[in-house]
Amino acid sequence: MKIIASKISKPWLASWHPSPLLTALSAAALLTTPLGACKRIDDADADRAETARAYPPASRPVSALGGNQWSTETARDNRGEAEEIMKAAGLEPGMTVADIGAGEGYYTVRLAEKVGANGRVLAQDIDEGAINRLAERVNRESLDNVSIKLGAPDDPRLPENSFDRIFLVHMYHEVREPYAFLARLRPALIDKSKTRGAGEVIVVDVNRDVTQHGIPPKQLFCEFEAVGYELVGFMERPELGGYFARFRAKGPGKTPEKIIPCPYQAQLK
């Protein structure tokens, strides 16, 4: 027997519309659906400055901001810290240098003396209170070759092609946006100079976990290399409060999407 399916016509279905009451009840039911039933999508960049979001975030912990008075200046001078660091950095009279994270100005005043009247020092910090106190000190000590500038956590705000040396002393581990910061720092180095060579970034820090206000050297090297620097000098100097590293720009600068963040392992050796 051959069965032929019959088509049942339902003209009433095409013309049916829900009543306004039913529509309102359906909307109310949707609004009262428990929020737990919805999947929440967190914004990974929510706590980052908008100016830094084009760059990779830090792939390691970031130290909380420490006090600006790292140690007494007399104690630091007694162990010859600044003099040894400036000598290792190849600092000479007439150079233009930047002191990033200048704080109370321990290095600022000593850099100013070292580069002399024909040199220039730009002292920068993101702490406006520290900058104001440093400005008072600069005026009080009549340091005519020193300028003061307020920076940003992801941008040192330095003029391009201006510095023979940029000092980051016991502060790099506190930089919240290392890749944005280093990328924007790079153009400030003097590219070519017939008398002194290319500009350099000088880092002084401690070989310990970032959560303990330091950064392992291998982590430091990787982050600088990721942004387009090369290591040109390194020495361990525990008697001076840590280690000393020198970097130069290498090749063209990297755009944010070309920067590959470094993995982090606590207490790298």
C-alpha positions in Angstrom: 0.0 0.0 0.0 1.4 3.4 -1.0 1.0 6.0 1.7 0.8 9.6 0.5 1.4 12.2 3.2 -1.2 14.8 3.2 -0.4 18.5 3.7 -2.5 20.1 6.4 -3.2 23.7 5.9 -3.1 26.0 9.0 -4.0 29.5 7.8 -4.5 30.7 11.3 -0.8 30.1 12.2 0.5 32.7 9.7 -1.7 35.4 11.1 -1.1 34.7 14.8 0.7 37.3 16.9 1.5 37.1 20.6 -0.6 39.3 22.8 1.0 42.4 24.4 0.6 40.8 27.8 2.5 37.7 26.8 5.3 39.8 25.2 5.7 41.7 28.4 5.8 38.6 30.5 8.5 37.0 28.3 10.7 40.2 28.5 10.3 40.2 32.3 11.3 36.6 32.5 14.5 37.4 30.5 15.4 40.3 32.7 15.0 38.2 35.8 17.3 35.4 34.6 20.0 34.9 37.2 23.3 36.6 36.3 25.1 33.4 37.2 23.6 31.9 34.1 25.4 34.4 31.9 29.1 34.0 31.1 31.2 37.0 32.2 34.0 38.0 29.9 36.8 39.8 31.9 38.7 42.7 30.2 42.4 41.8 30.6 43.3 45.4 29.9 40.8 47.0 32.4 43.5 47.9 34.9 46.0 49.2 32.3 46.4 52.7 31.0 44.9 53.1 27.6 48.2 54.5 26.3 49.9 51.2 27.1 47.3 48.7 25.7 48.9 48.4 22.2 51.9 46.8 23.9 52.0 43.4 25.6 51.4 43.6 29.4 54.0 42.6 31.9 54.4 38.8 31.9 55.8 38.9 35.5 54.9 40.4 38.8 55.6 44.1 39.2 57.0 45.4 42.4 55.0 47.9 44.4 56.4 51.4 44.4 59.0 51.7 47.1 60.2 54.6 49.1 62.4 57.2 47.3 65.0 57.1 50.1 66.6 53.8 49.2 69.5 54.4 51.7 71.2 57.3 53.3 73.3 59.3 50.8 76.3 59.2 53.2 76.2 55.4 53.4 76.0 55.2 49.6 78.9 57.6 49.2 81.0 55.7 51.8 80.9 52.6 49.6 81.5 54.6 46.5 78.3 53.6 44.7 77.6 56.6 42.4 81.3 57.1 41.6 81.8 53.5 40.6 78.5 53.4 38.6 79.3 56.6 36.7 82.8 55.3 35.9 81.5 51.9 34.7 79.0 53.8 32.5 81.8 55.8 30.8 80.3 59.1 31.9 82.3 62.1 30.8 82.1 65.9 31.1 79.8 67.4 28.5 77.5 64.5 28.2 73.7 64.7 28.3 72.1 62.2 30.7 68.7 61.3 32.1 68.0 60.1 35.6 64.7 58.1 35.5 63.0 57.5 38.8 65.2 60.2 40.3 63.4 60.3 43.6 65.2 62.5 46.1 68.0 63.2 43.7 70.9 61.1 44.9 72.1 60.4 41.4 70.9 63.6 39.9 73.2 65.9 41.9 76.2 63.6 41.3 75.5 63.2 37.6 75.3 67.0 37.4 78.7 67.4 39.0 80.2 64.7 36.8 79.0 66.1 33.4 79.9 69.6 34.4 78.7 73.0 33.2 78.8 71.9 29.5 76.7 68.8 30.2 73.0 68.4 30.9 70.9 66.3 33.3 67.2 65.6 33.0 65.7 64.2 36.3 62.4 62.4 35.8 60.0 60.7 38.2 56.3 59.7 38.1 55.9 60.8 41.7 54.8 64.5 41.6 55.7 65.0 45.3 59.2 63.7 44.7 59.6 65.9 41.6 58.6 69.0 43.6 61.1 68.2 46.4 63.8 67.5 43.9 63.1 70.8 42.2 63.6 72.6 45.5 66.9 70.8 46.0 68.1 71.7 42.5 67.3 75.3 43.2 68.8 75.2 46.7 72.1 73.7 45.4 72.1 76.0 42.3 72.4 73.1 39.8 72.0 75.1 36.6 72.6 72.1 34.3 69.6 70.1 35.7 66.1 70.1 34.4 63.1 68.4 36.0 60.3 66.5 34.3 57.2 64.5 35.4 57.0 61.1 33.6 54.3 58.5 33.1 54.3 54.8 34.2 54.4 53.7 30.5 56.3 56.6 29.0 59.4 58.4 30.3 58.5 61.3 28.0 62.0 62.0 26.9 63.0 64.0 23.8 64.3 62.0 20.9 67.9 61.6 20.0 69.0 63.5 23.1 70.9 61.4 25.6 74.3 59.8 25.9 73.3 57.8 28.9 69.9 57.1 30.6 70.1 55.8 34.1 67.5 53.4 35.7 68.8 52.9 39.2 66.9 50.5 41.5 63.6 51.3 39.7 63.1 49.1 36.7 61.4 46.3 38.7 58.7 48.9 39.6 57.9 49.7 35.9 54.3 48.5 35.4 54.4 48.5 31.6 58.0 47.4 30.8 57.5 46.8 27.0 55.7 50.2 26.4 58.2 51.9 28.7 61.3 50.5 27.0 59.9 51.0 23.5 59.3 54.7 24.2 62.6 55.1 25.9 64.6 53.8 23.0 64.2 56.8 20.6 65.7 59.1 23.3 69.1 57.6 22.9 71.6 59.4 20.7 71.8 57.4 17.6 75.2 58.5 16.3 77.9 60.7 17.7 81.3 61.2 16.2 82.9 61.8 19.6 81.1 59.6 22.1 79.4 56.8 20.2 75.8 55.6 20.6 73.7 56.3 23.6 73.2 53.7 26.3 70.7 52.7 29.0 72.4 52.0 32.4 70.5 49.7 34.7 71.4 49.1 38.4 69.2 46.5 40.2 69.2 43.5 42.5 69.3 39.8 41.5 66.3 38.6 43.4 62.6 38.0 42.8 60.5 40.9 41.6 58.2 40.6 44.6 61.3 41.3 46.7 62.1 44.6 44.9 64.6 43.2 42.4 64.7 41.5 39.0 66.8 38.5 37.9 69.4 39.5 35.3 68.1 37.0 32.7 64.6 38.4 32.9 66.0 41.9 32.5 68.1 40.9 29.4 65.1 39.2 27.8 62.8 42.2 28.2 65.3 44.6 26.8 66.1 42.3 23.9 62.4 41.8 23.1 62.0 45.6 22.5 65.2 46.0 20.4 68.2 46.5 22.7 71.5 44.5 23.0 73.5 43.9 26.2 76.9 45.5 25.9 78.1 45.2 29.5 77.3 43.5 32.8 78.9 43.0 36.2 77.8 41.8 39.6 78.6 44.4 42.2 76.8 43.3 45.5 78.9 45.8 47.5 77.3 48.6 45.4 73.8 47.2 46.0 73.3 44.8 43.1 74.4 44.4 39.5 75.2 46.8 36.7 74.0 46.4 33.0 74.6 48.5 29.9 72.3 48.3 26.8 72.3 49.9 23.4 69.6 50.1 20.7 70.0 47.4 18.1 68.4 47.6 14.6 65.1 49.3 14.0 62.6 49.7 16.8 59.9 47.1 17.1 56.2 47.9 16.7 54.0 46.7 19.5 52.6 43.7 17.6 56.2 42.5 17.0 57.1 42.4 20.6 57.1 38.9 22.1 56.8 39.1 26.0 59.2 37.1 28.0 58.1 34.2 30.2 58.8 34.6 33.9 60.1 32.2 36.5 60.6 33.4 40.0 64.3 33.7 41.1 65.8 33.0 37.7 69.6 32.3 38.0 
